[in-house]
Amino acid sequence: MQLTNLYISLQTMYLLFYISALCYENNQGTISPIIMYLYPKLLHLFGYIIHIWRVHRAKYRAAEYRRAAARKEKEEV
């Protein structure tokens, strides 16, 4: 949950950064194309890492539930 909140805050920061970069471009005439290219890529990479972590965590929890159910069933028998 904390990673999700962090990701949302990063998306908000990206939006503010993009707007400020566009304003800077209008005022100064130039902006670093490297920043404009890499920042969204890094944000998507971070989102992908969060997705992988969530899937891994869900699999781990499912395995824990199965083990607990098997343990409980074994104790009943």
Residue pairs with C-beta under 8 A, 6 or more apart in sequence:
3 50
3 53
4 50
7 46
7 47
7 50
10 43
10 46
11 43
14 39
14 40
14 43
17 39
18 36
18 39
21 31
21 35
21 36
24 31
25 31
